[in-house]
């Protein structure tokens, strides 16, 4: 049932995002330009934030639904939303994740036209059209909002649902399948073909961390560090080949 709730939440997030974007566009007087705006390499800040808030609403809604209907009704306990000082170890995990991905793409990069520009495109799409307060809002959303809500959904809800589905089948096989599948779905959810491999690999890393700790605290810190470094790569493109915020 948790898998069903996750599917409902993901679809609901897409619908809610579309509704919020439509409302924001109407308020900005650009409702009839939505199609063109969605294709821009650097959409306006209100477009980015409306999309994120809609998706996060679906993610959180799915988690709450699962906890209420098929859990203990205590969201933090059901999904492992707990933080400890040791979770600061997530910082090197997130930073290391970016450099691990850079190494993975070393043999691939020479065979892809405009690799660096295309690889940095997701982060550029988030921040390129933002300035001043808008830029600060995007940074906070990417460094704080995305890590929390995505971890609640992908590692708190989805991974736990898959882990229960596969159980301890084959000893380590069941948990490994749950971690790998949740990681791949995490990559696919970002709808970035070139960055899919990197995001899926990092999703697997986050899944392993969550499965090992039984909590989401270290995941959130690692995810935040990963995203912050990705945003830094927009300012300092020579720093690494970042697949963008996850």
Biotite code that builds the C-alpha atoms (Angstrom):
import biotite.structure as struc

atoms = struc.array([
    struc.Atom([0.000, 0.000, 0.000], chain_id="A", res_id=1, res_name="UNK", atom_name="CA", element="C"),
    struc.Atom([2.881, 2.377, 0.679], chain_id="A", res_id=2, res_name="UNK", atom_name="CA", element="C"),
    struc.Atom([3.987, 1.942, -2.941], chain_id="A", res_id=3, res_name="UNK", atom_name="CA", element="C"),
    struc.Atom([0.486, 2.888, -4.056], chain_id="A", res_id=4, res_name="UNK", atom_name="CA", element="C"),
    struc.Atom([0.562, 5.987, -1.856], chain_id="A", res_id=5, res_name="UNK", atom_name="CA", element="C"),
    struc.Atom([3.968, 6.897, -3.287], chain_id="A", res_id=6, res_name="UNK", atom_name="CA", element="C"),
    struc.Atom([2.568, 6.674, -6.818], chain_id="A", res_id=7, res_name="UNK", atom_name="CA", element="C"),
    struc.Atom([-0.432, 8.794, -5.861], chain_id="A", res_id=8, res_name="UNK", atom_name="CA", element="C"),
    struc.Atom([1.845, 11.342, -4.210], chain_id="A", res_id=9, res_name="UNK", atom_name="CA", element="C"),
    struc.Atom([4.151, 11.597, -7.209], chain_id="A", res_id=10, res_name="UNK", atom_name="CA", element="C"),
    struc.Atom([1.255, 12.069, -9.614], chain_id="A", res_id=11, res_name="UNK", atom_name="CA", element="C"),
    struc.Atom([-0.453, 14.450, -7.208], chain_id="A", res_id=12, res_name="UNK", atom_name="CA", element="C"),
    struc.Atom([2.738, 16.479, -6.970], chain_id="A", res_id=13, res_name="UNK", atom_name="CA", element="C"),
    struc.Atom([2.828, 16.883, -10.745], chain_id="A", res_id=14, res_name="UNK", atom_name="CA", element="C"),
    struc.Atom([-0.785, 18.055, -10.790], chain_id="A", res_id=15, res_name="UNK", atom_name="CA", element="C"),
    struc.Atom([-0.313, 20.410, -7.850], chain_id="A", res_id=16, res_name="UNK", atom_name="CA", element="C"),
    struc.Atom([2.828, 21.847, -9.453], chain_id="A", res_id=17, res_name="UNK", atom_name="CA", element="C"),
    struc.Atom([0.896, 22.548, -12.666], chain_id="A", res_id=18, res_name="UNK", atom_name="CA", element="C"),
    struc.Atom([-1.875, 24.254, -10.686], chain_id="A", res_id=19, res_name="UNK", atom_name="CA", element="C"),
    struc.Atom([0.532, 26.425, -8.699], chain_id="A", res_id=20, res_name="UNK", atom_name="CA", element="C"),
    struc.Atom([2.439, 27.388, -11.843], chain_id="A", res_id=21, res_name="UNK", atom_name="CA", element="C"),
    struc.Atom([-0.848, 28.344, -13.497], chain_id="A", res_id=22, res_name="UNK", atom_name="CA", element="C"),
    struc.Atom([-1.880, 30.498, -10.538], chain_id="A", res_id=23, res_name="UNK", atom_name="CA", element="C"),
    struc.Atom([1.545, 32.159, -10.341], chain_id="A", res_id=24, res_name="UNK", atom_name="CA", element="C"),
    struc.Atom([1.503, 32.792, -14.096], chain_id="A", res_id=25, res_name="UNK", atom_name="CA", element="C"),
    struc.Atom([-1.926, 34.405, -13.865], chain_id="A", res_id=26, res_name="UNK", atom_name="CA", element="C"),
    struc.Atom([-0.755, 36.661, -11.036], chain_id="A", res_id=27, res_name="UNK", atom_name="CA", element="C"),
    struc.Atom([2.325, 37.592, -13.063], chain_id="A", res_id=28, res_name="UNK", atom_name="CA", element="C"),
    struc.Atom([0.199, 38.298, -16.120], chain_id="A", res_id=29, res_name="UNK", atom_name="CA", element="C"),
    struc.Atom([1.983, 35.618, -18.160], chain_id="A", res_id=30, res_name="UNK", atom_name="CA", element="C"),
    struc.Atom([-0.595, 32.827, -18.206], chain_id="A", res_id=31, res_name="UNK", atom_name="CA", element="C"),
    struc.Atom([-0.753, 32.734, -22.015], chain_id="A", res_id=32, res_name="UNK", atom_name="CA", element="C"),
    struc.Atom([3.035, 32.374, -22.194], chain_id="A", res_id=33, res_name="UNK", atom_name="CA", element="C"),
    struc.Atom([3.277, 29.247, -20.037], chain_id="A", res_id=34, res_name="UNK", atom_name="CA", element="C"),
    struc.Atom([4.241, 26.932, -22.875], chain_id="A", res_id=35, res_name="UNK", atom_name="CA", element="C"),
    struc.Atom([7.096, 29.196, -23.929], chain_id="A", res_id=36, res_name="UNK", atom_name="CA", element="C"),
    struc.Atom([8.232, 29.679, -20.328], chain_id="A", res_id=37, res_name="UNK", atom_name="CA", element="C"),
    struc.Atom([8.383, 25.929, -19.705], chain_id="A", res_id=38, res_name="UNK", atom_name="CA", element="C"),
    struc.Atom([10.870, 25.571, -22.579], chain_id="A", res_id=39, res_name="UNK", atom_name="CA", element="C"),
    struc.Atom([13.242, 28.297, -21.414], chain_id="A", res_id=40, res_name="UNK", atom_name="CA", element="C"),
    struc.Atom([16.747, 27.289, -20.367], chain_id="A", res_id=41, res_name="UNK", atom_name="CA", element="C"),
    struc.Atom([16.391, 29.729, -17.446], chain_id="A", res_id=42, res_name="UNK", atom_name="CA", element="C"),
    struc.Atom([12.718, 30.051, -16.367], chain_id="A", res_id=43, res_name="UNK", atom_name="CA", element="C"),
    struc.Atom([11.671, 32.891, -14.019], chain_id="A", res_id=44, res_name="UNK", atom_name="CA", element="C"),
    struc.Atom([12.020, 32.358, -10.286], chain_id="A", res_id=45, res_name="UNK", atom_name="CA", element="C"),
    struc.Atom([8.271, 32.150, -9.664], chain_id="A", res_id=46, res_name="UNK", atom_name="CA", element="C"),
    struc.Atom([8.021, 29.313, -12.172], chain_id="A", res_id=47, res_name="UNK", atom_name="CA", element="C"),
    struc.Atom([10.797, 27.308, -10.501], chain_id="A", res_id=48, res_name="UNK", atom_name="CA", element="C"),
    struc.Atom([9.484, 27.831, -6.964], chain_id="A", res_id=49, res_name="UNK", atom_name="CA", element="C"),
    struc.Atom([5.873, 27.039, -7.902], chain_id="A", res_id=50, res_name="UNK", atom_name="CA", element="C"),
    struc.Atom([6.995, 23.781, -9.489], chain_id="A", res_id=51, res_name="UNK", atom_name="CA", element="C"),
    struc.Atom([9.083, 22.801, -6.469], chain_id="A", res_id=52, res_name="UNK", atom_name="CA", element="C"),
    struc.Atom([6.353, 23.623, -3.951], chain_id="A", res_id=53, res_name="UNK", atom_name="CA", element="C"),
    struc.Atom([3.834, 21.577, -5.920], chain_id="A", res_id=54, res_name="UNK", atom_name="CA", element="C"),
    struc.Atom([6.094, 18.539, -6.110], chain_id="A", res_id=55, res_name="UNK", atom_name="CA", element="C"),
    struc.Atom([6.963, 18.752, -2.437], chain_id="A", res_id=56, res_name="UNK", atom_name="CA", element="C"),
    struc.Atom([3.291, 18.981, -1.534], chain_id="A", res_id=57, res_name="UNK", atom_name="CA", element="C"),
    struc.Atom([2.699, 15.688, -3.315], chain_id="A", res_id=58, res_name="UNK", atom_name="CA", element="C"),
    struc.Atom([5.736, 14.074, -1.688], chain_id="A", res_id=59, res_name="UNK", atom_name="CA", element="C"),
    struc.Atom([4.748, 15.123, 1.826], chain_id="A", res_id=60, res_name="UNK", atom_name="CA", element="C"),
    struc.Atom([1.091, 14.314, 1.217], chain_id="A", res_id=61, res_name="UNK", atom_name="CA", element="C"),
    struc.Atom([1.982, 10.752, 0.200], chain_id="A", res_id=62, res_name="UNK", atom_name="CA", element="C"),
    struc.Atom([4.088, 10.291, 3.336], chain_id="A", res_id=63, res_name="UNK", atom_name="CA", element="C"),
    struc.Atom([1.337, 11.618, 5.589], chain_id="A", res_id=64, res_name="UNK", atom_name="CA", element="C"),
    struc.Atom([-1.246, 9.421, 3.846], chain_id="A", res_id=65, res_name="UNK", atom_name="CA", element="C"),
    struc.Atom([0.906, 6.320, 4.315], chain_id="A", res_id=66, res_name="UNK", atom_name="CA", element="C"),
    struc.Atom([1.542, 7.086, 7.970], chain_id="A", res_id=67, res_name="UNK", atom_name="CA", element="C"),
    struc.Atom([-2.117, 7.805, 8.690], chain_id="A", res_id=68, res_name="UNK", atom_name="CA", element="C"),
    struc.Atom([-3.647, 4.865, 6.842], chain_id="A", res_id=69, res_name="UNK", atom_name="CA", element="C"),
    struc.Atom([-0.950, 2.176, 7.053], chain_id="A", res_id=70, res_name="UNK", atom_name="CA", element="C"),
    struc.Atom([1.367, 3.339, 9.803], chain_id="A", res_id=71, res_name="UNK", atom_name="CA", element="C"),
    struc.Atom([1.435, 4.366, 13.432], chain_id="A", res_id=72, res_name="UNK", atom_name="CA", element="C"),
    struc.Atom([0.093, 7.857, 12.605], chain_id="A", res_id=73, res_name="UNK", atom_name="CA", element="C"),
    struc.Atom([3.391, 9.262, 13.867], chain_id="A", res_id=74, res_name="UNK", atom_name="CA", element="C"),
    struc.Atom([5.104, 10.521, 10.717], chain_id="A", res_id=75, res_name="UNK", atom_name="CA", element="C"),
    struc.Atom([8.573, 10.987, 12.208], chain_id="A", res_id=76, res_name="UNK", atom_name="CA", element="C"),
    struc.Atom([8.616, 7.491, 13.684], chain_id="A", res_id=77, res_name="UNK", atom_name="CA", element="C"),
    struc.Atom([7.181, 5.794, 10.602], chain_id="A", res_id=78, res_name="UNK", atom_name="CA", element="C"),
    struc.Atom([9.661, 7.381, 8.201], chain_id="A", res_id=79, res_name="UNK", atom_name="CA", element="C"),
    struc.Atom([12.690, 7.740, 10.475], chain_id="A", res_id=80, res_name="UNK", atom_name="CA", element="C"),
    struc.Atom([12.754, 11.534, 10.501], chain_id="A", res_id=81, res_name="UNK", atom_name="CA", element="C"),
    struc.Atom([15.322, 11.946, 13.254], chain_id="A", res_id=82, res_name="UNK", atom_name="CA", element="C"),
    struc.Atom([18.566, 13.900, 13.480], chain_id="A", res_id=83, res_name="UNK", atom_name="CA", element="C"),
    struc.Atom([21.710, 13.343, 15.547], chain_id="A", res_id=84, res_name="UNK", atom_name="CA", element="C"),
    struc.Atom([25.111, 15.019, 15.665], chain_id="A", res_id=85, res_name="UNK", atom_name="CA", element="C"),
    struc.Atom([26.662, 12.073, 13.861], chain_id="A", res_id=86, res_name="UNK", atom_name="CA", element="C"),
    struc.Atom([24.545, 13.000, 10.850], chain_id="A", res_id=87, res_name="UNK", atom_name="CA", element="C"),
    struc.Atom([27.146, 15.675, 10.079], chain_id="A", res_id=88, res_name="UNK", atom_name="CA", element="C"),
    struc.Atom([29.036, 12.797, 8.475], chain_id="A", res_id=89, res_name="UNK", atom_name="CA", element="C"),
    struc.Atom([26.575, 13.378, 5.666], chain_id="A", res_id=90, res_name="UNK", atom_name="CA", element="C"),
    struc.Atom([28.663, 16.394, 4.594], chain_id="A", res_id=91, res_name="UNK", atom_name="CA", element="C"),
    struc.Atom([31.615, 14.344, 3.288], chain_id="A", res_id=92, res_name="UNK", atom_name="CA", element="C"),
    struc.Atom([29.161, 11.818, 1.850], chain_id="A", res_id=93, res_name="UNK", atom_name="CA", element="C"),
    struc.Atom([27.427, 14.525, -0.192], chain_id="A", res_id=94, res_name="UNK", atom_name="CA", element="C"),
    struc.Atom([30.675, 16.134, -1.330], chain_id="A", res_id=95, res_name="UNK", atom_name="CA", element="C"),
    struc.Atom([32.200, 12.752, -2.087], chain_id="A", res_id=96, res_name="UNK", atom_name="CA", element="C"),
    struc.Atom([29.088, 11.858, -4.068], chain_id="A", res_id=97, res_name="UNK", atom_name="CA", element="C"),
    struc.Atom([29.680, 14.752, -6.461], chain_id="A", res_id=98, res_name="UNK", atom_name="CA", element="C"),
    struc.Atom([33.283, 13.752, -7.081], chain_id="A", res_id=99, res_name="UNK", atom_name="CA", element="C"),
    struc.Atom([32.366, 10.074, -7.426], chain_id="A", res_id=100, res_name="UNK", atom_name="CA", element="C"),
    struc.Atom([29.932, 11.032, -10.171], chain_id="A", res_id=101, res_name="UNK", atom_name="CA", element="C"),
    struc.Atom([32.590, 13.178, -11.843], chain_id="A", res_id=102, res_name="UNK", atom_name="CA", element="C"),
    struc.Atom([34.879, 10.127, -11.967], chain_id="A", res_id=103, res_name="UNK", atom_name="CA", element="C"),
    struc.Atom([32.116, 7.955, -13.404], chain_id="A", res_id=104, res_name="UNK", atom_name="CA", element="C"),
    struc.Atom([31.639, 10.384, -16.284], chain_id="A", res_id=105, res_name="UNK", atom_name="CA", element="C"),
    struc.Atom([35.348, 10.720, -17.135], chain_id="A", res_id=106, res_name="UNK", atom_name="CA", element="C"),
    struc.Atom([35.242, 8.013, -19.862], chain_id="A", res_id=107, res_name="UNK", atom_name="CA", element="C"),
    struc.Atom([31.871, 9.276, -21.144], chain_id="A", res_id=108, res_name="UNK", atom_name="CA", element="C"),
    struc.Atom([32.513, 13.022, -21.387], chain_id="A", res_id=109, res_name="UNK", atom_name="CA", element="C"),
    struc.Atom([34.794, 13.028, -24.485], chain_id="A", res_id=110, res_name="UNK", atom_name="CA", element="C"),
    struc.Atom([32.086, 11.331, -26.546], chain_id="A", res_id=111, res_name="UNK", atom_name="CA", element="C"),
    struc.Atom([29.317, 13.858, -25.786], chain_id="A", res_id=112, res_name="UNK", atom_name="CA", element="C"),
    struc.Atom([29.092, 17.186, -27.603], chain_id="A", res_id=113, res_name="UNK", atom_name="CA", element="C"),
    struc.Atom([29.103, 20.228, -25.265], chain_id="A", res_id=114, res_name="UNK", atom_name="CA", element="C"),
    struc.Atom([29.294, 17.871, -22.297], chain_id="A", res_id=115, res_name="UNK", atom_name="CA", element="C"),
    struc.Atom([30.130, 20.436, -19.609], chain_id="A", res_id=116, res_name="UNK", atom_name="CA", element="C"),
    struc.Atom([27.390, 22.858, -20.666], chain_id="A", res_id=117, res_name="UNK", atom_name="CA", element="C"),
    struc.Atom([24.767, 20.118, -20.892], chain_id="A", res_id=118, res_name="UNK", atom_name="CA", element="C"),
    struc.Atom([25.845, 18.575, -17.602], chain_id="A", res_id=119, res_name="UNK", atom_name="CA", element="C"),
    struc.Atom([25.556, 21.889, -15.741], chain_id="A", res_id=120, res_name="UNK", atom_name="CA", element="C"),
    struc.Atom([22.209, 22.729, -17.387], chain_id="A", res_id=121, res_name="UNK", atom_name="CA", element="C"),
    struc.Atom([19.935, 21.564, -14.494], chain_id="A", res_id=122, res_name="UNK", atom_name="CA", element="C"),
    struc.Atom([21.698, 23.800, -11.962], chain_id="A", res_id=123, res_name="UNK", atom_name="CA", element="C"),
    struc.Atom([21.779, 26.652, -14.473], chain_id="A", res_id=124, res_name="UNK", atom_name="CA", element="C"),
    struc.Atom([18.043, 26.202, -15.087], chain_id="A", res_id=125, res_name="UNK", atom_name="CA", element="C"),
    struc.Atom([17.374, 26.583, -11.372], chain_id="A", res_id=126, res_name="UNK", atom_name="CA", element="C"),
    struc.Atom([19.485, 29.673, -10.738], chain_id="A", res_id=127, res_name="UNK", atom_name="CA", element="C"),
    struc.Atom([20.122, 31.333, -14.110], chain_id="A", res_id=128, res_name="UNK", atom_name="CA", element="C"),
    struc.Atom([16.932, 33.379, -14.170], chain_id="A", res_id=129, res_name="UNK", atom_name="CA", element="C"),
    struc.Atom([17.050, 34.384, -10.497], chain_id="A", res_id=130, res_name="UNK", atom_name="CA", element="C"),
    struc.Atom([18.535, 37.522, -8.961], chain_id="A", res_id=131, res_name="UNK", atom_name="CA", element="C"),
    struc.Atom([18.664, 39.087, -5.497], chain_id="A", res_id=132, res_name="UNK", atom_name="CA", element="C"),
    struc.Atom([15.925, 37.810, -3.202], chain_id="A", res_id=133, res_name="UNK", atom_name="CA", element="C"),
    struc.Atom([14.771, 35.379, -5.857], chain_id="A", res_id=134, res_name="UNK", atom_name="CA", element="C"),
    struc.Atom([18.217, 33.820, -6.059], chain_id="A", res_id=135, res_name="UNK", atom_name="CA", element="C"),
    struc.Atom([18.358, 33.503, -2.272], chain_id="A", res_id=136, res_name="UNK", atom_name="CA", element="C"),
    struc.Atom([14.955, 31.790, -2.288], chain_id="A", res_id=137, res_name="UNK", atom_name="CA", element="C"),
    struc.Atom([16.141, 29.309, -4.921], chain_id="A", res_id=138, res_name="UNK", atom_name="CA", element="C"),
    struc.Atom([19.281, 28.547, -2.925], chain_id="A", res_id=139, res_name="UNK", atom_name="CA", element="C"),
    struc.Atom([17.299, 27.948, 0.286], chain_id="A", res_id=140, res_name="UNK", atom_name="CA", element="C"),
    struc.Atom([14.784, 25.785, -1.564], chain_id="A", res_id=141, res_name="UNK", atom_name="CA", element="C"),
    struc.Atom([17.525, 23.710, -3.176], chain_id="A", res_id=142, res_name="UNK", atom_name="CA", element="C"),
    struc.Atom([19.755, 23.414, -0.118], chain_id="A", res_id=143, res_name="UNK", atom_name="CA", element="C"),
    struc.Atom([17.036, 22.900, 2.510], chain_id="A", res_id=144, res_name="UNK", atom_name="CA", element="C"),
    struc.Atom([13.642, 22.150, 0.965], chain_id="A", res_id=145, res_name="UNK", atom_name="CA", element="C"),
    struc.Atom([14.654, 19.661, -1.721], chain_id="A", res_id=146, res_name="UNK", atom_name="CA", element="C"),
    struc.Atom([16.868, 17.518, 0.557], chain_id="A", res_id=147, res_name="UNK", atom_name="CA", element="C"),
    struc.Atom([14.163, 17.242, 3.209], chain_id="A", res_id=148, res_name="UNK", atom_name="CA", element="C"),
    struc.Atom([11.100, 16.578, 1.072], chain_id="A", res_id=149, res_name="UNK", atom_name="CA", element="C"),
    struc.Atom([12.892, 14.308, -1.400], chain_id="A", res_id=150, res_name="UNK", atom_name="CA", element="C"),
    struc.Atom([14.419, 12.238, 1.382], chain_id="A", res_id=151, res_name="UNK", atom_name="CA", element="C"),
    struc.Atom([11.045, 11.905, 3.094], chain_id="A", res_id=152, res_name="UNK", atom_name="CA", element="C"),
    struc.Atom([9.573, 10.627, -0.172], chain_id="A", res_id=153, res_name="UNK", atom_name="CA", element="C"),
    struc.Atom([12.335, 8.537, -1.759], chain_id="A", res_id=154, res_name="UNK", atom_name="CA", element="C"),
    struc.Atom([14.120, 7.124, 1.290], chain_id="A", res_id=155, res_name="UNK", atom_name="CA", element="C"),
    struc.Atom([11.455, 7.561, 3.953], chain_id="A", res_id=156, res_name="UNK", atom_name="CA", element="C"),
    struc.Atom([8.442, 6.276, 2.008], chain_id="A", res_id=157, res_name="UNK", atom_name="CA", element="C"),
    struc.Atom([9.564, 4.579, -1.212], chain_id="A", res_id=158, res_name="UNK", atom_name="CA", element="C"),
    struc.Atom([12.659, 2.762, 0.063], chain_id="A", res_id=159, res_name="UNK", atom_name="CA", element="C"),
    struc.Atom([10.852, 1.481, 3.143], chain_id="A", res_id=160, res_name="UNK", atom_name="CA", element="C"),
    struc.Atom([7.961, 0.273, 0.995], chain_id="A", res_id=161, res_name="UNK", atom_name="CA", element="C"),
    struc.Atom([10.342, -1.593, -1.313], chain_id="A", res_id=162, res_name="UNK", atom_name="CA", element="C"),
    struc.Atom([12.298, -3.004, 1.633], chain_id="A", res_id=163, res_name="UNK", atom_name="CA", element="C"),
    struc.Atom([9.080, -4.425, 3.060], chain_id="A", res_id=164, res_name="UNK", atom_name="CA", element="C"),
    struc.Atom([8.084, -5.778, -0.345], chain_id="A", res_id=165, res_name="UNK", atom_name="CA", element="C"),
    struc.Atom([11.347, -7.647, -0.925], chain_id="A", res_id=166, res_name="UNK", atom_name="CA", element="C"),
    struc.Atom([11.988, -8.379, 2.744], chain_id="A", res_id=167, res_name="UNK", atom_name="CA", element="C"),
    struc.Atom([15.119, -10.368, 3.518], chain_id="A", res_id=168, res_name="UNK", atom_name="CA", element="C"),
    struc.Atom([14.726, -12.467, 0.365], chain_id="A", res_id=169, res_name="UNK", atom_name="CA", element="C"),
    struc.Atom([18.026, -14.123, -0.485], chain_id="A", res_id=170, res_name="UNK", atom_name="CA", element="C"),
    struc.Atom([19.672, -12.591, 2.577], chain_id="A", res_id=171, res_name="UNK", atom_name="CA", element="C"),
    struc.Atom([21.213, -9.433, 1.121], chain_id="A", res_id=172, res_name="UNK", atom_name="CA", element="C"),
    struc.Atom([19.434, -9.640, -2.253], chain_id="A", res_id=173, res_name="UNK", atom_name="CA", element="C"),
    struc.Atom([16.116, -8.195, -1.068], chain_id="A", res_id=174, res_name="UNK", atom_name="CA", element="C"),
    struc.Atom([17.566, -5.099, 0.631], chain_id="A", res_id=175, res_name="UNK", atom_name="CA", element="C"),
    struc.Atom([19.958, -4.536, -2.277], chain_id="A", res_id=176, res_name="UNK", atom_name="CA", element="C"),
    struc.Atom([17.092, -4.635, -4.784], chain_id="A", res_id=177, res_name="UNK", atom_name="CA", element="C"),
    struc.Atom([15.150, -2.128, -2.686], chain_id="A", res_id=178, res_name="UNK", atom_name="CA", element="C"),
    struc.Atom([18.128, 0.244, -2.499], chain_id="A", res_id=179, res_name="UNK", atom_name="CA", element="C"),
    struc.Atom([18.978, 0.000, -6.202], chain_id="A", res_id=180, res_name="UNK", atom_name="CA", element="C"),
    struc.Atom([15.388, 0.362, -7.429], chain_id="A", res_id=181, res_name="UNK", atom_name="CA", element="C"),
    struc.Atom([14.730, 3.357, -5.190], chain_id="A", res_id=182, res_name="UNK", atom_name="CA", element="C"),
    struc.Atom([17.983, 4.941, -6.421], chain_id="A", res_id=183, res_name="UNK", atom_name="CA", element="C"),
    struc.Atom([17.066, 4.449, -10.073], chain_id="A", res_id=184, res_name="UNK", atom_name="CA", element="C"),
    struc.Atom([13.593, 5.867, -9.488], chain_id="A", res_id=185, res_name="UNK", atom_name="CA", element="C"),
    struc.Atom([15.196, 8.862, -7.775], chain_id="A", res_id=186, res_name="UNK", atom_name="CA", element="C"),
    struc.Atom([17.303, 9.454, -10.884], chain_id="A", res_id=187, res_name="UNK", atom_name="CA", element="C"),
    struc.Atom([14.373, 8.982, -13.261], chain_id="A", res_id=188, res_name="UNK", atom_name="CA", element="C"),
    struc.Atom([12.199, 11.380, -11.270], chain_id="A", res_id=189, res_name="UNK", atom_name="CA", element="C"),
    struc.Atom([14.515, 14.256, -12.191], chain_id="A", res_id=190, res_name="UNK", atom_name="CA", element="C"),
    struc.Atom([13.791, 13.707, -15.911], chain_id="A", res_id=191, res_name="UNK", atom_name="CA", element="C"),
    struc.Atom([17.371, 14.458, -16.997], chain_id="A", res_id=192, res_name="UNK", atom_name="CA", element="C"),
    struc.Atom([18.716, 11.918, -19.506], chain_id="A", res_id=193, res_name="UNK", atom_name="CA", element="C"),
    struc.Atom([22.396, 12.853, -19.340], chain_id="A", res_id=194, res_name="UNK", atom_name="CA", element="C"),
    struc.Atom([22.397, 13.219, -15.551], chain_id="A", res_id=195, res_name="UNK", atom_name="CA", element="C"),
    struc.Atom([20.362, 10.044, -14.952], chain_id="A", res_id=196, res_name="UNK", atom_name="CA", element="C"),
    struc.Atom([23.349, 7.799, -14.284], chain_id="A", res_id=197, res_name="UNK", atom_name="CA", element="C"),
    struc.Atom([24.920, 10.185, -11.777], chain_id="A", res_id=198, res_name="UNK", atom_name="CA", element="C"),
    struc.Atom([21.707, 10.892, -9.911], chain_id="A", res_id=199, res_name="UNK", atom_name="CA", element="C"),
    struc.Atom([20.816, 7.193, -9.791], chain_id="A", res_id=200, res_name="UNK", atom_name="CA", element="C"),
    struc.Atom([24.256, 6.371, -8.357], chain_id="A", res_id=201, res_name="UNK", atom_name="CA", element="C"),
    struc.Atom([23.863, 9.031, -5.681], chain_id="A", res_id=202, res_name="UNK", atom_name="CA", element="C"),
    struc.Atom([20.339, 7.766, -5.005], chain_id="A", res_id=203, res_name="UNK", atom_name="CA", element="C"),
    struc.Atom([21.779, 4.308, -4.354], chain_id="A", res_id=204, res_name="UNK", atom_name="CA", element="C"),
    struc.Atom([24.356, 5.828, -1.984], chain_id="A", res_id=205, res_name="UNK", atom_name="CA", element="C"),
    struc.Atom([21.604, 7.646, -0.090], chain_id="A", res_id=206, res_name="UNK", atom_name="CA", element="C"),
    struc.Atom([19.517, 4.483, 0.022], chain_id="A", res_id=207, res_name="UNK", atom_name="CA", element="C"),
    struc.Atom([22.403, 2.544, 1.536], chain_id="A", res_id=208, res_name="UNK", atom_name="CA", element="C"),
    struc.Atom([22.945, 5.263, 4.144], chain_id="A", res_id=209, res_name="UNK", atom_name="CA", element="C"),
    struc.Atom([19.264, 5.293, 5.094], chain_id="A", res_id=210, res_name="UNK", atom_name="CA", element="C"),
    struc.Atom([19.056, 1.499, 5.265], chain_id="A", res_id=211, res_name="UNK", atom_name="CA", element="C"),
    struc.Atom([22.163, 1.355, 7.438], chain_id="A", res_id=212, res_name="UNK", atom_name="CA", element="C"),
    struc.Atom([21.172, 4.124, 9.882], chain_id="A", res_id=213, res_name="UNK", atom_name="CA", element="C"),
    struc.Atom([17.418, 3.528, 9.901], chain_id="A", res_id=214, res_name="UNK", atom_name="CA", element="C"),
    struc.Atom([16.937, 7.295, 9.831], chain_id="A", res_id=215, res_name="UNK", atom_name="CA", element="C"),
    struc.Atom([16.837, 10.187, 7.374], chain_id="A", res_id=216, res_name="UNK", atom_name="CA", element="C"),
    struc.Atom([19.036, 12.676, 9.239], chain_id="A", res_id=217, res_name="UNK", atom_name="CA", element="C"),
    struc.Atom([22.345, 11.759, 7.620], chain_id="A", res_id=218, res_name="UNK", atom_name="CA", element="C"),
    struc.Atom([20.590, 11.524, 4.249], chain_id="A", res_id=219, res_name="UNK", atom_name="CA", element="C"),
    struc.Atom([19.227, 15.049, 4.464], chain_id="A", res_id=220, res_name="UNK", atom_name="CA", element="C"),
    struc.Atom([22.658, 16.438, 5.367], chain_id="A", res_id=221, res_name="UNK", atom_name="CA", element="C"),
    struc.Atom([24.354, 14.489, 2.552], chain_id="A", res_id=222, res_name="UNK", atom_name="CA", element="C"),
    struc.Atom([21.692, 15.538, 0.055], chain_id="A", res_id=223, res_name="UNK", atom_name="CA", element="C"),
    struc.Atom([22.010, 19.181, 1.115], chain_id="A", res_id=224, res_name="UNK", atom_name="CA", element="C"),
    struc.Atom([25.805, 19.068, 0.755], chain_id="A", res_id=225, res_name="UNK", atom_name="CA", element="C"),
    struc.Atom([25.447, 17.479, -2.681], chain_id="A", res_id=226, res_name="UNK", atom_name="CA", element="C"),
    struc.Atom([23.044, 20.195, -3.844], chain_id="A", res_id=227, res_name="UNK", atom_name="CA", element="C"),
    struc.Atom([25.084, 23.052, -2.418], chain_id="A", res_id=228, res_name="UNK", atom_name="CA", element="C"),
    struc.Atom([28.163, 21.838, -4.258], chain_id="A", res_id=229, res_name="UNK", atom_name="CA", element="C"),
    struc.Atom([26.108, 21.551, -7.445], chain_id="A", res_id=230, res_name="UNK", atom_name="CA", element="C"),
    struc.Atom([24.995, 25.174, -7.111], chain_id="A", res_id=231, res_name="UNK", atom_name="CA", element="C"),
    struc.Atom([28.599, 26.194, -6.441], chain_id="A", res_id=232, res_name="UNK", atom_name="CA", element="C"),
    struc.Atom([29.589, 24.547, -9.703], chain_id="A", res_id=233, res_name="UNK", atom_name="CA", element="C"),
    struc.Atom([27.432, 27.094, -11.544], chain_id="A", res_id=234, res_name="UNK", atom_name="CA", element="C"),
    struc.Atom([29.580, 29.882, -10.109], chain_id="A", res_id=235, res_name="UNK", atom_name="CA", element="C"),
    struc.Atom([32.828, 27.915, -10.316], chain_id="A", res_id=236, res_name="UNK", atom_name="CA", element="C"),
    struc.Atom([32.304, 25.639, -13.362], chain_id="A", res_id=237, res_name="UNK", atom_name="CA", element="C"),
    struc.Atom([35.852, 24.324, -13.213], chain_id="A", res_id=238, res_name="UNK", atom_name="CA", element="C"),
    struc.Atom([35.212, 22.859, -9.772], chain_id="A", res_id=239, res_name="UNK", atom_name="CA", element="C"),
    struc.Atom([33.588, 19.668, -11.042], chain_id="A", res_id=240, res_name="UNK", atom_name="CA", element="C"),
    struc.Atom([31.163, 18.206, -13.540], chain_id="A", res_id=241, res_name="UNK", atom_name="CA", element="C"),
    struc.Atom([28.017, 18.409, -11.510], chain_id="A", res_id=242, res_name="UNK", atom_name="CA", element="C"),
    struc.Atom([24.782, 16.679, -12.539], chain_id="A", res_id=243, res_name="UNK", atom_name="CA", element="C"),
    struc.Atom([22.878, 19.409, -10.762], chain_id="A", res_id=244, res_name="UNK", atom_name="CA", element="C"),
    struc.Atom([20.889, 19.357, -7.543], chain_id="A", res_id=245, res_name="UNK", atom_name="CA", element="C"),
    struc.Atom([19.136, 16.135, -6.763], chain_id="A", res_id=246, res_name="UNK", atom_name="CA", element="C"),
])
